[in-house]
Amino acid sequence: MTKNLRILLIAIALVLASDTNARSLNILFILVDDLGYMDIGSNNPDTFYETPNIDRLAREGVRFTNGYAANPVCSPTRYSIMTGKYPSRVDATNFFSGKRGGRFASAPLNDKMPLEEITLAEALKTVGYKTFFAGKWHLGPTEEYWPEKQGFDINQGGWKHGGPWFGGKYFSPYGNPRLADGPKGEHLPARLATETIKFIEENRNGPFLAYLSFYSVHTPLMAPKELVEKYKKKAERLGLVGKTEFAEEEQVTPNSKQKRQVRILQKHAVYAGMMESMDRNVGRVLDKLKELGIDDNTVVCFMSDNGGLSTSEGSPTSNLPFRGGKGWIYEGGIREPYLIKWPGVTKPGAVNDWPVCSIDFYPTLLEIADVKAGHAIDGLSLVPLLRGGQAMKRDALFWHYPHYSNQGGFPGGAIRTGDWKLVERYEDGRVHLYNLKTDPGERNDVAAGRGKQVAEMRAKLHAWYTRVEAKFLQPKTAGGEMPWRPE
């Protein structure tokens, strides 16, 4: 059955079965690039950065303290949001197209979201949603895989890899063939917010999906001068100038014990300026919903695609107490800001500690819009949690990253069950076990003393590898050294 025929059959069924009131809810999805869990005030009252608008959203909705990305880098997590599936199912396990090598060759990488996938936008269109995308896409290298071909009526900014780090700019003129330039010197987050606001104004009678995917706060680090100066003065005022910013953390691999610098202090003025610029424009969009009188009819989701950048490429932020950052399967690389506001349903200021993942947005938003997926997905609907529940019927979450990250992260997998997290290294099969409740920084490996638990968790992880047809490291040459393989 073709993709278009599947979508048509879903639409016909839903015309007869869907609840008109549920369908009328608008959806605003805000995704930030490389934003760390500890970067926003609602997660970290001591953060150096100022995020009043994101914090306002947390006060108005539910804040998930154990919200996870499906992968420690961008493209796979973006795929998971769009499809509700683990990216390992289609070998979309690294950023498109990351091919950094190490001791072994990385696993095969699919660098495009298959057109056969029924995306979030396509599913919502079956019940009459107008769909809009603004910003970073990074889900396909050529035009046939860009947002317009994946269910979005309007695309403002999504193209190939699509950011200032691939030929574009953070200040107008942007050099982006899918985004109109603003006034000279305009900061990119403002242009994306302006285009989102325009779409919302034109579709205020809904229902609509507005997907605002900021390029910020990804490198290159570029912020308005006045904001940079503001945060330089703030660092001086707080006595942060001259304090130790980095520490050496041992990255143990079978062949080396190299040291890697990791940021331990938030004080980077340019990064802080990028944060404020992004947050201001989140506020502009939220304010427009109120101005138009549709904020009480709009579900708002907020997330980051991976953890904060703390171990390379300028290392602008600190994720402490979490270990690692972008490119690492430690908590610093996969635990994210994760907020949902559903007016009239979510309790303002609610906090939920249940582990949830980027794969869960798809089934959650489809249930809110009264759409049946009609195909197999991995995520679970969070609607019971949004209605006030504290637990879900899910035994485990899984991660699979068979690559050497640009940030120094090692190829590996992980499973979380309850408070426990098992990390497995793909070069040699070593495992580490951590209790995240007592050791959120993953410093105390207790695997040696809990052999039965390690075996049980590892068996579940390996069974999941089989279900998703996971791929693993390869020898560098024919007949060369073979990497470890799961049993």
Secondary structure as a PSIPRED ss2 file (coil, helix, strand):
# PSIPRED VFORMAT (PSIPRED V4.0)

   1 M C   1.000  0.000  0.000
   2 T C   1.000  0.000  0.000
   3 K H   0.000  1.000  0.000
   4 N H   0.000  1.000  0.000
   5 L H   0.000  1.000  0.000
   6 R H   0.000  1.000  0.000
   7 I H   0.000  1.000  0.000
   8 L H   0.000  1.000  0.000
   9 L H   0.000  1.000  0.000
  10 I H   0.000  1.000  0.000
  11 A H   0.000  1.000  0.000
  12 I H   0.000  1.000  0.000
  13 A H   0.000  1.000  0.000
  14 L H   0.000  1.000  0.000
  15 V H   0.000  1.000  0.000
  16 L H   0.000  1.000  0.000
  17 A H   0.000  1.000  0.000
  18 S C   1.000  0.000  0.000
  19 D C   1.000  0.000  0.000
  20 T H   0.000  1.000  0.000
  21 N H   0.000  1.000  0.000
  22 A H   0.000  1.000  0.000
  23 R H   0.000  1.000  0.000
  24 S C   1.000  0.000  0.000
  25 L C   1.000  0.000  0.000
  26 N E   0.000  0.000  1.000
  27 I E   0.000  0.000  1.000
  28 L E   0.000  0.000  1.000
  29 F E   0.000  0.000  1.000
  30 I E   0.000  0.000  1.000
  31 L E   0.000  0.000  1.000
  32 V E   0.000  0.000  1.000
  33 D C   1.000  0.000  0.000
  34 D C   1.000  0.000  0.000
  35 L C   1.000  0.000  0.000
  36 G C   1.000  0.000  0.000
  37 Y H   0.000  1.000  0.000
  38 M H   0.000  1.000  0.000
  39 D H   0.000  1.000  0.000
  40 I C   1.000  0.000  0.000
  41 G C   1.000  0.000  0.000
  42 S C   1.000  0.000  0.000
  43 N C   1.000  0.000  0.000
  44 N C   1.000  0.000  0.000
  45 P C   1.000  0.000  0.000
  46 D C   1.000  0.000  0.000
  47 T C   1.000  0.000  0.000
  48 F C   1.000  0.000  0.000
  49 Y C   1.000  0.000  0.000
  50 E C   1.000  0.000  0.000
  51 T C   1.000  0.000  0.000
  52 P H   0.000  1.000  0.000
  53 N H   0.000  1.000  0.000
  54 I H   0.000  1.000  0.000
  55 D H   0.000  1.000  0.000
  56 R H   0.000  1.000  0.000
  57 L H   0.000  1.000  0.000
  58 A H   0.000  1.000  0.000
  59 R H   0.000  1.000  0.000
  60 E H   0.000  1.000  0.000
  61 G C   1.000  0.000  0.000
  62 V E   0.000  0.000  1.000
  63 R E   0.000  0.000  1.000
  64 F E   0.000  0.000  1.000
  65 T C   1.000  0.000  0.000
  66 N C   1.000  0.000  0.000
  67 G E   0.000  0.000  1.000
  68 Y E   0.000  0.000  1.000
  69 A C   1.000  0.000  0.000
  70 A C   1.000  0.000  0.000
  71 N C   1.000  0.000  0.000
  72 P C   1.000  0.000  0.000
  73 V C   1.000  0.000  0.000
  74 C H   0.000  1.000  0.000
  75 S H   0.000  1.000  0.000
  76 P H   0.000  1.000  0.000
  77 T H   0.000  1.000  0.000
  78 R H   0.000  1.000  0.000
  79 Y H   0.000  1.000  0.000
  80 S H   0.000  1.000  0.000
  81 I H   0.000  1.000  0.000
  82 M H   0.000  1.000  0.000
  83 T H   0.000  1.000  0.000
  84 G C   1.000  0.000  0.000
  85 K C   1.000  0.000  0.000
  86 Y C   1.000  0.000  0.000
  87 P H   0.000  1.000  0.000
  88 S H   0.000  1.000  0.000
  89 R H   0.000  1.000  0.000
  90 V H   0.000  1.000  0.000
  91 D C   1.000  0.000  0.000
  92 A C   1.000  0.000  0.000
  93 T C   1.000  0.000  0.000
  94 N C   1.000  0.000  0.000
  95 F C   1.000  0.000  0.000
  96 F C   1.000  0.000  0.000
  97 S C   1.000  0.000  0.000
  98 G C   1.000  0.000  0.000
  99 K C   1.000  0.000  0.000
 100 R C   1.000  0.000  0.000
 101 G C   1.000  0.000  0.000
 102 G C   1.000  0.000  0.000
 103 R C   1.000  0.000  0.000
 104 F C   1.000  0.000  0.000
 105 A E   0.000  0.000  1.000
 106 S C   1.000  0.000  0.000
 107 A C   1.000  0.000  0.000
 108 P C   1.000  0.000  0.000
 109 L C   1.000  0.000  0.000
 110 N C   1.000  0.000  0.000
 111 D C   1.000  0.000  0.000
 112 K C   1.000  0.000  0.000
 113 M C   1.000  0.000  0.000
 114 P C   1.000  0.000  0.000
 115 L C   1.000  0.000  0.000
 116 E C   1.000  0.000  0.000
 117 E C   1.000  0.000  0.000
 118 I C   1.000  0.000  0.000
 119 T C   1.000  0.000  0.000
 120 L H   0.000  1.000  0.000
 121 A H   0.000  1.000  0.000
 122 E H   0.000  1.000  0.000
 123 A H   0.000  1.000  0.000
 124 L H   0.000  1.000  0.000
 125 K H   0.000  1.000  0.000
 126 T C   1.000  0.000  0.000
 127 V C   1.000  0.000  0.000
 128 G C   1.000  0.000  0.000
 129 Y C   1.000  0.000  0.000
 130 K E   0.000  0.000  1.000
 131 T E   0.000  0.000  1.000
 132 F E   0.000  0.000  1.000
 133 F E   0.000  0.000  1.000
 134 A E   0.000  0.000  1.000
 135 G E   0.000  0.000  1.000
 136 K C   1.000  0.000  0.000
 137 W C   1.000  0.000  0.000
 138 H C   1.000  0.000  0.000
 139 L C   1.000  0.000  0.000
 140 G C   1.000  0.000  0.000
 141 P C   1.000  0.000  0.000
 142 T C   1.000  0.000  0.000
 143 E H   0.000  1.000  0.000
 144 E H   0.000  1.000  0.000
 145 Y H   0.000  1.000  0.000
 146 W C   1.000  0.000  0.000
 147 P H   0.000  1.000  0.000
 148 E H   0.000  1.000  0.000
 149 K H   0.000  1.000  0.000
 150 Q C   1.000  0.000  0.000
 151 G C   1.000  0.000  0.000
 152 F C   1.000  0.000  0.000
 153 D C   1.000  0.000  0.000
 154 I E   0.000  0.000  1.000
 155 N E   0.000  0.000  1.000
 156 Q E   0.000  0.000  1.000
 157 G C   1.000  0.000  0.000
 158 G C   1.000  0.000  0.000
 159 W C   1.000  0.000  0.000
 160 K C   1.000  0.000  0.000
 161 H C   1.000  0.000  0.000
 162 G C   1.000  0.000  0.000
 163 G C   1.000  0.000  0.000
 164 P H   0.000  1.000  0.000
 165 W H   0.000  1.000  0.000
 166 F H   0.000  1.000  0.000
 167 G C   1.000  0.000  0.000
 168 G C   1.000  0.000  0.000
 169 K C   1.000  0.000  0.000
 170 Y C   1.000  0.000  0.000
 171 F E   0.000  0.000  1.000
 172 S C   1.000  0.000  0.000
 173 P C   1.000  0.000  0.000
 174 Y C   1.000  0.000  0.000
 175 G C   1.000  0.000  0.000
 176 N C   1.000  0.000  0.000
 177 P C   1.000  0.000  0.000
 178 R C   1.000  0.000  0.000
 179 L C   1.000  0.000  0.000
 180 A C   1.000  0.000  0.000
 181 D C   1.000  0.000  0.000
 182 G C   1.000  0.000  0.000
 183 P C   1.000  0.000  0.000
 184 K C   1.000  0.000  0.000
 185 G C   1.000  0.000  0.000
 186 E C   1.000  0.000  0.000
 187 H E   0.000  0.000  1.000
 188 L H   0.000  1.000  0.000
 189 P H   0.000  1.000  0.000
 190 A H   0.000  1.000  0.000
 191 R H   0.000  1.000  0.000
 192 L H   0.000  1.000  0.000
 193 A H   0.000  1.000  0.000
 194 T H   0.000  1.000  0.000
 195 E H   0.000  1.000  0.000
 196 T H   0.000  1.000  0.000
 197 I H   0.000  1.000  0.000
 198 K H   0.000  1.000  0.000
 199 F H   0.000  1.000  0.000
 200 I H   0.000  1.000  0.000
 201 E H   0.000  1.000  0.000
 202 E H   0.000  1.000  0.000
 203 N C   1.000  0.000  0.000
 204 R C   1.000  0.000  0.000
 205 N C   1.000  0.000  0.000
 206 G C   1.000  0.000  0.000
 207 P C   1.000  0.000  0.000
 208 F E   0.000  0.000  1.000
 209 L E   0.000  0.000  1.000
 210 A E   0.000  0.000  1.000
 211 Y E   0.000  0.000  1.000
 212 L E   0.000  0.000  1.000
 213 S E   0.000  0.000  1.000
 214 F C   1.000  0.000  0.000
 215 Y C   1.000  0.000  0.000
 216 S C   1.000  0.000  0.000
 217 V C   1.000  0.000  0.000
 218 H C   1.000  0.000  0.000
 219 T C   1.000  0.000  0.000
 220 P C   1.000  0.000  0.000
 221 L C   1.000  0.000  0.000
 222 M C   1.000  0.000  0.000
 223 A C   1.000  0.000  0.000
 224 P C   1.000  0.000  0.000
 225 K H   0.000  1.000  0.000
 226 E H   0.000  1.000  0.000
 227 L H   0.000  1.000  0.000
 228 V H   0.000  1.000  0.000
 229 E H   0.000  1.000  0.000
 230 K H   0.000  1.000  0.000
 231 Y H   0.000  1.000  0.000
 232 K H   0.000  1.000  0.000
 233 K H   0.000  1.000  0.000
 234 K H   0.000  1.000  0.000
 235 A H   0.000  1.000  0.000
 236 E H   0.000  1.000  0.000
 237 R H   0.000  1.000  0.000
 238 L C   1.000  0.000  0.000
 239 G C   1.000  0.000  0.000
 240 L C   1.000  0.000  0.000
 241 V C   1.000  0.000  0.000
 242 G C   1.000  0.000  0.000
 243 K C   1.000  0.000  0.000
 244 T C   1.000  0.000  0.000
 245 E C   1.000  0.000  0.000
 246 F E   0.000  0.000  1.000
 247 A E   0.000  0.000  1.000
 248 E E   0.000  0.000  1.000
 249 E E   0.000  0.000  1.000
 250 E E   0.000  0.000  1.000
 251 Q E   0.000  0.000  1.000
 252 V E   0.000  0.000  1.000
 253 T E   0.000  0.000  1.000
 254 P C   1.000  0.000  0.000
 255 N C   1.000  0.000  0.000
 256 S E   0.000  0.000  1.000
 257 K E   0.000  0.000  1.000
 258 Q E   0.000  0.000  1.000
 259 K E   0.000  0.000  1.000
 260 R E   0.000  0.000  1.000
 261 Q E   0.000  0.000  1.000
 262 V E   0.000  0.000  1.000
 263 R E   0.000  0.000  1.000
 264 I C   1.000  0.000  0.000
 265 L C   1.000  0.000  0.000
 266 Q C   1.000  0.000  0.000
 267 K C   1.000  0.000  0.000
 268 H C   1.000  0.000  0.000
 269 A H   0.000  1.000  0.000
 270 V H   0.000  1.000  0.000
 271 Y H   0.000  1.000  0.000
 272 A H   0.000  1.000  0.000
 273 G H   0.000  1.000  0.000
 274 M H   0.000  1.000  0.000
 275 M H   0.000  1.000  0.000
 276 E H   0.000  1.000  0.000
 277 S H   0.000  1.000  0.000
 278 M H   0.000  1.000  0.000
 279 D H   0.000  1.000  0.000
 280 R H   0.000  1.000  0.000
 281 N H   0.000  1.000  0.000
 282 V H   0.000  1.000  0.000
 283 G H   0.000  1.000  0.000
 284 R H   0.000  1.000  0.000
 285 V H   0.000  1.000  0.000
 286 L H   0.000  1.000  0.000
 287 D H   0.000  1.000  0.000
 288 K H   0.000  1.000  0.000
 289 L H   0.000  1.000  0.000
 290 K H   0.000  1.000  0.000
 291 E H   0.000  1.000  0.000
 292 L C   1.000  0.000  0.000
 293 G C   1.000  0.000  0.000
 294 I C   1.000  0.000  0.000
 295 D H   0.000  1.000  0.000
 296 D H   0.000  1.000  0.000
 297 N H   0.000  1.000  0.000
 298 T E   0.000  0.000  1.000
 299 V E   0.000  0.000  1.000
 300 V E   0.000  0.000  1.000
 301 C E   0.000  0.000  1.000
 302 F E   0.000  0.000  1.000
 303 M E   0.000  0.000  1.000
 304 S E   0.000  0.000  1.000
 305 D C   1.000  0.000  0.000
 306 N C   1.000  0.000  0.000
 307 G C   1.000  0.000  0.000
 308 G C   1.000  0.000  0.000
 309 L C   1.000  0.000  0.000
 310 S C   1.000  0.000  0.000
 311 T C   1.000  0.000  0.000
 312 S C   1.000  0.000  0.000
 313 E C   1.000  0.000  0.000
 314 G C   1.000  0.000  0.000
 315 S C   1.000  0.000  0.000
 316 P C   1.000  0.000  0.000
 317 T C   1.000  0.000  0.000
 318 S C   1.000  0.000  0.000
 319 N C   1.000  0.000  0.000
 320 L C   1.000  0.000  0.000
 321 P C   1.000  0.000  0.000
 322 F C   1.000  0.000  0.000
 323 R C   1.000  0.000  0.000
 324 G C   1.000  0.000  0.000
 325 G C   1.000  0.000  0.000
 326 K C   1.000  0.000  0.000
 327 G C   1.000  0.000  0.000
 328 W C   1.000  0.000  0.000
 329 I C   1.000  0.000  0.000
 330 Y C   1.000  0.000  0.000
 331 E H   0.000  1.000  0.000
 332 G H   0.000  1.000  0.000
 333 G H   0.000  1.000  0.000
 334 I H   0.000  1.000  0.000
 335 R E   0.000  0.000  1.000
 336 E C   1.000  0.000  0.000
 337 P C   1.000  0.000  0.000
 338 Y E   0.000  0.000  1.000
 339 L E   0.000  0.000  1.000
 340 I E   0.000  0.000  1.000
 341 K E   0.000  0.000  1.000
 342 W C   1.000  0.000  0.000
 343 P C   1.000  0.000  0.000
 344 G C   1.000  0.000  0.000
 345 V C   1.000  0.000  0.000
 346 T C   1.000  0.000  0.000
 347 K C   1.000  0.000  0.000
 348 P C   1.000  0.000  0.000
 349 G C   1.000  0.000  0.000
 350 A E   0.000  0.000  1.000
 351 V E   0.000  0.000  1.000
 352 N E   0.000  0.000  1.000
 353 D C   1.000  0.000  0.000
 354 W C   1.000  0.000  0.000
 355 P C   1.000  0.000  0.000
 356 V E   0.000  0.000  1.000
 357 C E   0.000  0.000  1.000
 358 S H   0.000  1.000  0.000
 359 I H   0.000  1.000  0.000
 360 D H   0.000  1.000  0.000
 361 F H   0.000  1.000  0.000
 362 Y H   0.000  1.000  0.000
 363 P H   0.000  1.000  0.000
 364 T H   0.000  1.000  0.000
 365 L H   0.000  1.000  0.000
 366 L H   0.000  1.000  0.000
 367 E H   0.000  1.000  0.000
 368 I H   0.000  1.000  0.000
 369 A C   1.000  0.000  0.000
 370 D C   1.000  0.000  0.000
 371 V C   1.000  0.000  0.000
 372 K C   1.000  0.000  0.000
 373 A C   1.000  0.000  0.000
 374 G C   1.000  0.000  0.000
 375 H C   1.000  0.000  0.000
 376 A C   1.000  0.000  0.000
 377 I C   1.000  0.000  0.000
 378 D C   1.000  0.000  0.000
 379 G C   1.000  0.000  0.000
 380 L C   1.000  0.000  0.000
 381 S C   1.000  0.000  0.000
 382 L C   1.000  0.000  0.000
 383 V H   0.000  1.000  0.000
 384 P H   0.000  1.000  0.000
 385 L H   0.000  1.000  0.000
 386 L H   0.000  1.000  0.000
 387 R C   1.000  0.000  0.000
 388 G C   1.000  0.000  0.000
 389 G C   1.000  0.000  0.000
 390 Q C   1.000  0.000  0.000
 391 A C   1.000  0.000  0.000
 392 M C   1.000  0.000  0.000
 393 K C   1.000  0.000  0.000
 394 R C   1.000  0.000  0.000
 395 D C   1.000  0.000  0.000
 396 A C   1.000  0.000  0.000
 397 L E   0.000  0.000  1.000
 398 F E   0.000  0.000  1.000
 399 W E   0.000  0.000  1.000
 400 H E   0.000  0.000  1.000
 401 Y E   0.000  0.000  1.000
 402 P C   1.000  0.000  0.000
 403 H C   1.000  0.000  0.000
 404 Y C   1.000  0.000  0.000
 405 S C   1.000  0.000  0.000
 406 N C   1.000  0.000  0.000
 407 Q C   1.000  0.000  0.000
 408 G C   1.000  0.000  0.000
 409 G C   1.000  0.000  0.000
 410 F C   1.000  0.000  0.000
 411 P C   1.000  0.000  0.000
 412 G E   0.000  0.000  1.000
 413 G E   0.000  0.000  1.000
 414 A E   0.000  0.000  1.000
 415 I E   0.000  0.000  1.000
 416 R E   0.000  0.000  1.000
 417 T E   0.000  0.000  1.000
 418 G C   1.000  0.000  0.000
 419 D C   1.000  0.000  0.000
 420 W E   0.000  0.000  1.000
 421 K E   0.000  0.000  1.000
 422 L E   0.000  0.000  1.000
 423 V E   0.000  0.000  1.000
 424 E E   0.000  0.000  1.000
 425 R E   0.000  0.000  1.000
 426 Y C   1.000  0.000  0.000
 427 E C   1.000  0.000  0.000
 428 D C   1.000  0.000  0.000
 429 G C   1.000  0.000  0.000
 430 R C   1.000  0.000  0.000
 431 V E   0.000  0.000  1.000
 432 H E   0.000  0.000  1.000
 433 L E   0.000  0.000  1.000
 434 Y E   0.000  0.000  1.000
 435 N E   0.000  0.000  1.000
 436 L C   1.000  0.000  0.000
 437 K C   1.000  0.000  0.000
 438 T C   1.000  0.000  0.000
 439 D C   1.000  0.000  0.000
 440 P C   1.000  0.000  0.000
 441 G C   1.000  0.000  0.000
 442 E C   1.000  0.000  0.000
 443 R C   1.000  0.000  0.000
 444 N C   1.000  0.000  0.000
 445 D C   1.000  0.000  0.000
 446 V C   1.000  0.000  0.000
 447 A H   0.000  1.000  0.000
 448 A H   0.000  1.000  0.000
 449 G H   0.000  1.000  0.000
 450 R C   1.000  0.000  0.000
 451 G H   0.000  1.000  0.000
 452 K H   0.000  1.000  0.000
 453 Q H   0.000  1.000  0.000
 454 V H   0.000  1.000  0.000
 455 A H   0.000  1.000  0.000
 456 E H   0.000  1.000  0.000
 457 M H   0.000  1.000  0.000
 458 R H   0.000  1.000  0.000
 459 A H   0.000  1.000  0.000
 460 K H   0.000  1.000  0.000
 461 L H   0.000  1.000  0.000
 462 H H   0.000  1.000  0.000
 463 A H   0.000  1.000  0.000
 464 W H   0.000  1.000  0.000
 465 Y H   0.000  1.000  0.000
 466 T H   0.000  1.000  0.000
 467 R H   0.000  1.000  0.000
 468 V C   1.000  0.000  0.000
 469 E C   1.000  0.000  0.000
 470 A C   1.000  0.000  0.000
 471 K C   1.000  0.000  0.000
 472 F C   1.000  0.000  0.000
 473 L C   1.000  0.000  0.000
 474 Q E   0.000  0.000  1.000
 475 P C   1.000  0.000  0.000
 476 K C   1.000  0.000  0.000
 477 T C   1.000  0.000  0.000
 478 A C   1.000  0.000  0.000
 479 G C   1.000  0.000  0.000
 480 G C   1.000  0.000  0.000
 481 E C   1.000  0.000  0.000
 482 M C   1.000  0.000  0.000
 483 P C   1.000  0.000  0.000
 484 W C   1.000  0.000  0.000
 485 R C   1.000  0.000  0.000
 486 P C   1.000  0.000  0.000
 487 E C   1.000  0.000  0.000
